Structures are given as C-alpha cells and as structure tokens.
Amino acid sequence: MKKTVLLNCLPLTAKKQNTLDKFFIEYLRVLNLTFTQLPNAKSSTELHHLTYSDMRKTSFLPSDIVEEARKDVWAKRKTIKKGFIRCSIRLNRRWFKFFMTDRGTPSFKITYSPRKHFVIPIRIDGSYNRFKQELKSGWNIKTISLLNGKIAVSIEKEYLEVPDNKRNIVGVDIGSSTLAAVTVYAPRKARVIKQLYFGRALANRQRKYEARIAKLRSHADKGSEKAKKYLKKLKHKQANFVKTRSAQIAKEIVTLATKYNASIAVEKLNIRGRKHRMNKKANRKINHIPYAQFREFIKSNSSKYEIPFQTVDAYHTSKWCPGCGALNKGHSSNNYAIYKCSRCGMIVNSDRKASLAIAIKSALVRESFQDFTNPKLFSQLTRAGVAVNQLFRPDDRVLSGAVHYT
C-alpha cells in the first residue's frame, strides 16, 4: 500500500537556499534539453539513448536524477508544448536521508551531486505529526519529491492478505451521478440486507464548480489576469473537496462492512477506454468520477481495518437482470437512473442493481464458494434461482464449469 504525505519546510539559510535554487535550475535545464529531443524519439528507451550520455558530460546531477528527468519528460510529452517552466524533483533512497538533529528538528539530508549535500529542516506541525504516526505504525519512506517550500514523501506499507471468511459482502458501484451505490448482501440467505447511496451531493457540487470554472475560463481566455488567478484557486479548491469527500465516503463504506461482518467488492473499470466511446457531455461526466482515487481510499481503509477487498470484472454488471438473468441495456432510454428488464418487466434503480450484481459476482469467485460440484450452490445466490452465467465472459475458465448448474 502506498500514499503520499506533504511536509512543510522551515525557512532555509541564504547558502542553503542558493544551493537548492541551483539544484532546481540545473534540473530544469536537463528537463528542457531532454524535451528538445522528444520529436526524434519513438519511445522512452530511445529518448534515453539520445540524451543520457550528453547529460552525464554536462550536468553535475547524479545518473539516477538524470533518469528521473527523462521519465518526467516522457510522461508529460502530450501536455507540455513549449518546454518546462517549473518542476519538482523526485529522489530515491540513495539520494536522501531522514534524521533528527541534535536539537530535535526533523530534517532531510539531500545529496544533489556525488559528495555534495545540504540539509532541509521540516516544520513540526499537523502534517509532520501525522507523518510521524505513520512511521510509528510501520510505514516506510520510499521516495521524496522536492516542491516549492514543501517535500512530498511517498510512504508504503506491506499488509498481509486478509482471508475472505466474512459472512456478507458489500458491493460498491461507482458512478457519475452517485459516487457509490452500495448493497450489503448475504450470499447464503440470498438476501439483500441493506442498500444505500453515498456521494450524491458530490456530483451536485461538481456541477456547480464546473459552471463557475467555465465562466472564469471564458474571461481568462480573453486575457483577464484576475480570472486566471481565481481559476487556479477554484480548481485547487475543487480537487481538495473531491479528495476529502471521497476519503470520507470510503471510510463510511468500510465502517458499514465492519458493522455487517462483510467483505468489500468494487468493479474494475476501464475509465480511459470508455472516454473514446462517449460523446463530449458523457466524457465530461466520466472525468468527474474520482474512480482510481476513491478505489484506493477504500482499499487503504480496508487494509487498515483488516476487511477483505476484491475488485471484480465489470462484465455485464450493469446489464444483468437479478429477476430473471436476462441481459438488457444498462439504463432505460427514458430515464438514465432506471433499469428495466424487457423479459420479466423488473424496474429498479440501475446503480442499486449494479451494486447487487457486483456483490453476487464477488460471492461466486471468492474462495469459500468454489465448491462447483454442488448444483444448489449457485441457485442459492438469488432467491428465484436466477442464472448467473451471463455475469461471466465466455472464455472465463474459472467458472465455466459451474455456471451451467443454474
């Protein structure tokens, strides 16, 4: 498990600040020289061959940091058009050391060139106290990134795999209108215990932010410096709100799983793949979904509280009917929030139905339900004995021998 903690730095002496400025200037120079070779490179490896030897001859930066610059350029090749104006510097464990000074000040010793280093003191505040608690609980420092007056510390912790022996399952469907539709499902009783919605206000707030951003962008495009300033602040405020609310909802879901002795299942979505198949309006809605961030929040909290976490294939989870097992369109043509089955006539909220399908699919693939020789097992997952084979791909070898029992 990985996460990042942002630490604030204390003011540097004039000498240290001068050294840090030179470090950033040189890294920025390496970035832009590497950037000039982008048109001649078809891959990151080819870019390395075009630039590495010249950089090692002309720069005082260590080889690892030169390589990080090349990776930064390649990663941002589609977004940077005229070169780099500002940057952050990522360092691995070889080029920094975290320690406490004799006065008890937490500090990072930064090696910016072979046998050349300086020390950056860290401010003892709320961010540092949280970081200190993480280190005490077993998290380890992996890398750091030097920013403007801050240090972003990437930390990681290995969690033991939690055995999936929970009685119930919490299925989570992530969407654009409602961040999370949740179903608490009891597989052995084929019964829905509870269904909830989380994050409806998040989508509403996102729409308000986008409307304000659109107005500010129109003024900024006309050259208004004031609009550019407020646009930057508003985007930052929006990102912070989404991150905070997503973390809160993830914790609520884990608390729900703890209360009902349940594991958690989230569908594995290909958000990037969906963008190319949608219109502009749909793409905008997809962009509002903090899917990867939200999933990581759930996964992190699940590991912390020893709740089994599973991602399941999203294949047909929105199309499958829990009433008769038929496949239909994921949403009604008249109402996007409604799912209507053309065979049995079932009408249900599409997000709630999808979260139920995710829970049932998780129950089918988890270890405690691998007794494929029992023909009653799969009909027990739904009270009506509904076929579940449509939830799996035709080439799914794991369950291909079992689904015909239903």
C-alpha positions in Angstrom: 0.0 0.0 0.0 1.3 3.4 -0.9 0.4 7.0 -0.1 1.9 10.5 -0.1 2.4 12.9 2.9 3.1 16.6 2.2 5.5 18.1 4.7 6.2 21.8 5.2 9.8 23.1 5.2 11.3 25.6 7.6 12.9 28.7 6.0 16.4 28.0 4.7 19.6 29.9 5.3 20.8 32.0 2.3 23.5 29.5 1.5 21.1 26.5 1.6 18.5 28.4 -0.5 21.1 29.3 -3.1 22.2 25.6 -3.3 18.5 24.5 -3.6 17.9 27.1 -6.3 20.9 25.9 -8.3 19.7 22.3 -8.0 16.3 23.3 -9.4 17.8 25.4 -12.2 20.0 22.5 -13.3 17.2 20.0 -13.2 15.0 22.4 -15.2 17.8 22.7 -17.8 18.1 18.9 -18.1 14.3 18.7 -18.5 14.2 21.2 -21.3 17.3 19.8 -23.1 15.7 16.4 -23.0 12.4 17.9 -24.2 14.1 19.2 -27.4 14.9 15.5 -28.3 11.2 14.4 -28.0 10.4 14.7 -31.7 13.3 12.3 -32.5 12.3 9.6 -30.0 9.6 7.0 -30.6 9.9 5.5 -27.1 11.2 6.3 -23.6 14.2 4.0 -24.2 15.1 5.8 -27.4 14.9 9.1 -25.6 17.3 7.8 -23.1 19.8 6.8 -25.8 19.5 10.2 -27.4 20.1 12.3 -24.2 21.8 10.3 -21.4 25.5 10.5 -22.5 25.4 14.2 -23.2 23.6 15.0 -19.9 26.2 13.0 -17.9 29.0 15.0 -19.5 27.5 18.4 -19.0 25.4 18.1 -15.8 26.5 17.8 -12.1 23.3 15.8 -11.4 23.7 12.1 -10.5 22.7 9.5 -13.1 19.5 8.5 -11.2 18.2 12.1 -11.2 19.0 12.5 -14.9 16.9 9.4 -15.5 14.1 10.8 -13.4 14.2 13.9 -15.6 13.9 11.8 -18.7 10.9 9.9 -17.2 9.2 13.2 -16.3 9.6 14.5 -19.9 8.2 11.3 -21.4 5.3 11.1 -19.0 4.3 14.7 -19.8 5.1 14.6 -23.5 1.4 15.1 -24.5 0.7 18.0 -22.2 3.9 20.1 -22.3 4.1 22.0 -25.6 6.8 24.7 -25.2 9.1 23.3 -22.5 9.1 23.2 -18.7 8.7 26.4 -16.7 8.6 24.8 -13.2 9.2 21.3 -11.9 9.5 19.1 -8.8 12.5 16.8 -8.2 11.9 13.2 -7.3 14.7 11.4 -5.3 15.0 7.7 -4.4 16.5 6.5 -1.1 20.0 6.7 -2.4 19.9 10.5 -2.6 18.3 11.5 0.7 18.3 10.6 4.4 15.7 11.4 7.0 17.1 12.1 10.5 16.6 14.1 13.7 19.1 16.9 14.5 20.7 17.3 18.0 18.0 20.0 18.7 15.2 17.5 17.8 14.4 19.1 14.4 13.3 16.5 11.7 15.3 17.0 8.6 16.1 15.6 5.2 19.8 15.4 4.0 19.7 15.9 0.2 22.6 14.7 -2.0 22.4 16.7 -5.2 25.7 15.6 -6.6 28.3 13.0 -5.7 29.7 14.0 -2.3 27.7 17.2 -2.2 24.7 17.6 0.0 22.7 20.1 2.1 20.0 19.7 4.8 16.3 20.8 4.7 14.6 21.2 8.1 11.0 20.2 8.4 8.3 22.2 10.3 6.8 20.4 13.2 3.0 20.9 12.6 -0.1 18.8 11.9 1.3 17.3 8.7 4.5 16.2 10.4 2.7 14.7 13.4 0.5 12.6 11.0 3.7 11.6 9.2 5.3 10.6 12.5 2.4 8.5 13.4 2.5 6.7 10.1 6.2 5.8 10.6 5.4 4.5 14.1 2.6 2.3 12.7 5.0 0.6 10.3 5.0 2.7 7.1 8.4 3.2 5.4 9.7 6.1 3.3 10.1 5.1 -0.4 10.8 8.3 -2.3 10.5 12.1 -1.8 9.8 15.0 -4.2 11.1 18.5 -3.7 8.5 21.1 -4.3 8.3 24.9 -3.7 8.8 25.1 0.1 7.4 21.6 0.7 8.5 17.9 0.5 6.1 15.2 -0.8 7.1 12.0 0.9 5.9 8.7 -0.6 5.5 6.0 2.0 4.5 2.4 1.7 3.4 -0.5 4.0 3.0 -4.2 3.3 -0.2 -5.6 4.6 -0.8 -9.3 5.0 -3.5 -10.7 2.8 -6.7 -10.8 4.7 -8.6 -14.2 4.4 -12.0 -13.8 2.9 -14.1 -15.5 5.6 -16.7 -12.8 6.1 -20.4 -13.8 6.1 -21.7 -11.0 3.9 -20.5 -8.9 1.0 -20.7 -5.1 0.4 -21.0 -4.5 -3.4 -19.9 -1.0 -4.5 -21.0 0.5 -7.8 -19.1 3.8 -8.6 -20.9 6.3 -10.8 -21.1 9.8 -12.0 -24.5 10.8 -10.5 -24.0 9.0 -7.2 -20.4 8.3 -6.3 -21.2 5.0 -4.6 -24.3 2.9 -4.7 -23.9 0.2 -2.0 -25.6 -3.2 -1.4 -25.0 -5.3 1.7 -25.7 -8.8 0.6 -26.0 -12.2 2.4 -25.0 -14.9 -0.1 -26.0 -17.9 2.0 -29.5 -16.5 2.6 -29.8 -14.9 -0.9 -31.0 -11.8 0.8 -30.3 -8.0 0.4 -29.7 -6.7 3.9 -29.3 -3.0 3.1 -28.9 -0.7 0.1 -27.5 2.9 0.4 -26.3 5.8 -1.7 -23.2 7.8 -0.9 -21.9 11.0 -2.6 -25.0 12.4 -4.3 -24.0 15.9 -3.0 -20.6 15.4 -4.5 -21.9 15.3 -8.1 -24.1 18.3 -7.4 -21.1 20.3 -6.1 -19.0 19.2 -9.1 -21.6 20.6 -11.5 -21.5 23.9 -9.6 -17.7 24.0 -9.7 -17.7 23.3 -13.5 -20.2 26.1 -14.2 -18.1 28.6 -12.3 -14.9 27.3 -13.9 -16.4 27.6 -17.4 -17.3 31.3 -16.8 -13.8 32.1 -15.4 -12.1 30.3 -18.3 -14.0 32.4 -20.8 -12.7 35.5 -19.1 -9.2 34.1 -18.8 -9.1 33.3 -22.5 -9.8 36.9 -23.1 -6.7 37.9 -21.2 -8.0 38.6 -17.7 -5.2 38.0 -15.2 -7.7 38.2 -12.3 -9.8 35.4 -13.9 -6.7 33.3 -14.3 -5.8 33.7 -10.7 -9.3 32.8 -9.4 -9.5 29.9 -11.9 -6.4 28.4 -10.5 -7.7 28.8 -6.9 -11.1 27.3 -7.8 -9.6 24.2 -9.5 -7.4 23.6 -6.4 -10.5 24.1 -4.1 -12.4 21.6 -6.3 -9.7 19.0 -6.2 -9.4 19.3 -2.4 -13.2 19.0 -1.9 -13.4 15.8 -4.1 -10.4 14.2 -2.4 -11.7 15.0 1.1 -15.3 13.8 0.4 -14.1 10.7 -1.4 -12.0 9.7 1.6 -14.9 10.3 4.0 -17.2 8.1 1.9 -14.6 5.4 1.7 -14.3 5.3 5.4 -18.1 5.1 5.8 -18.2 2.1 3.5 -15.5 0.3 5.4 -17.4 1.1 8.7 -20.5 -0.4 7.1 -18.6 -3.5 6.1 -17.3 -3.9 9.7 -20.8 -3.5 11.2 -22.2 -6.3 9.0 -19.2 -8.6 9.0 -18.7 -8.2 5.3 -16.0 -8.1 2.7 -15.9 -5.3 0.1 -16.2 -5.8 -3.7 -15.6 -3.0 -6.3 -15.9 -3.4 -10.0 -12.8 -2.9 -12.1 -13.5 -0.2 -14.6 -11.5 0.9 -17.7 -12.3 4.7 -17.4 -9.8 5.6 -20.2 -11.3 3.1 -22.6 -14.8 4.4 -22.0 -13.8 8.0 -22.9 -13.2 7.2 -26.5 -16.7 5.7 -27.0 -18.7 8.5 -25.5 -19.8 12.0 -26.6 -18.4 15.2 -25.2 -21.1 15.5 -22.4 -20.6 11.9 -21.3 -16.8 12.3 -21.3 -17.2 15.3 -19.0 -19.3 13.3 -16.6 -16.7 10.5 -16.6 -13.9 13.0 -15.9 -15.8 14.0 -12.7 -15.6 10.4 -11.3 -12.5 10.1 -9.0 -12.6 6.4 -9.6 -8.9 5.4 -9.1 -8.6 7.7 -6.1 -11.8 6.5 -4.5 -10.9 2.9 -5.0 -7.5 3.4 -3.4 -9.2 5.1 -0.4 -11.5 2.1 0.0 -8.6 -0.4 -0.4 -6.4 1.5 2.1 -9.1 1.7 4.8 -9.9 -2.0 4.2 -6.3 -3.0 4.8 -6.1 -0.8 7.9 -9.2 -2.5 9.4 -8.5 -6.0 8.0 -11.5 -6.1 5.8 -11.2 -8.3 2.7 -11.1 -6.2 -0.5 -11.7 -7.5 -4.0 -12.0 -6.0 -7.5 -14.4 -7.9 -9.8 -14.7 -7.8 -13.6 -17.3 -5.2 -14.7 -18.5 -7.5 -17.5 -22.4 -7.3 -17.7 -22.8 -6.0 -14.1 -25.0 -3.1 -15.4 -26.9 -5.2 -17.9 -27.7 -8.4 -15.9 -31.2 -8.7 -14.5 -31.4 -10.1 -11.0 -35.0 -11.1 -11.5 -34.6 -13.5 -14.5 -31.0 -13.5 -15.5 -31.5 -11.8 -18.9 -29.3 -9.1 -20.4 -30.7 -5.7 -21.2 -29.4 -2.2 -21.8 -27.7 -0.8 -18.7 -30.2 2.2 -18.5 -33.7 2.9 -19.6 -33.9 5.1 -22.7 -36.4 7.4 -20.9 -34.6 7.6 -17.6 -30.9 7.1 -17.2 -31.3 6.2 -13.5 -33.7 3.4 -14.2 -33.0 -0.2 -15.3 -35.9 -2.0 -17.0 -35.9 -5.7 -18.0 -37.5 -6.4 -21.3 -38.1 -10.1 -20.4 -39.6 -10.0 -16.8 -40.5 -6.4 -16.6 -38.5 -5.7 -13.5 -37.9 -1.9 -12.9 -35.2 -0.9 -10.5 -32.6 1.8 -9.9 -29.7 1.0 -12.2 -27.0 1.8 -9.6 -28.5 -0.3 -6.9 -29.0 -3.2 -9.3 -25.3 -2.9 -10.4 -24.1 -3.0 -6.8 -26.1 -6.1 -6.2 -24.6 -7.8 -9.3 -21.1 -6.9 -8.1 -21.8 -8.5 -4.7 -23.2 -11.6 -6.3 -20.3 -11.9 -8.7 -17.8 -11.5 -5.8 -19.6 -14.3 -3.9 -19.2 -16.6 -6.9 -15.5 -16.1 -7.3 -14.3 -15.9 -3.7 -12.7 -19.0 -2.2 -15.5 -20.1 0.1 -17.8 -20.5 -2.9 -15.5 -22.7 -5.0 -17.5 -26.0 -4.5 -18.6 -26.3 -8.1 -19.8 -29.9 -7.6 -22.8 -28.6 -5.7 -25.6 -27.7 -8.2 -27.7 -26.0 -5.5 -24.9 -23.5 -4.6 -25.5 -21.1 -7.4 -29.3 -21.0 -7.3 -29.0 -20.1 -3.6 -27.3 -16.8 -4.6 -30.7 -15.4 -5.8 -34.0 -16.5 -4.2 -35.5 -17.2 -7.6 -32.7 -19.4 -8.7 -31.7 -16.9 -11.4 -29.0 -17.9 -13.9 -25.7 -16.1 -13.3 -23.7 -17.3 -16.3 -24.3 -14.0 -18.1 -22.2 -12.3 -15.5 -19.1 -14.0 -16.8 -17.2 -13.8 -20.0 -17.5 -16.9 -22.3 -13.8 -17.6 -22.1 -13.7 -17.4 -18.2 -12.2 -20.7 -17.4 -12.5 -20.3 -13.6 -16.3 -20.5 -13.6 -17.1 -22.1 -17.0 -17.7 -25.5 -15.4 -20.1 -24.1 -12.8 -22.5 -21.6 -14.3 -24.4 -24.2 -16.2 -25.9 -25.5 -13.0 -28.2 -22.5 -12.6 
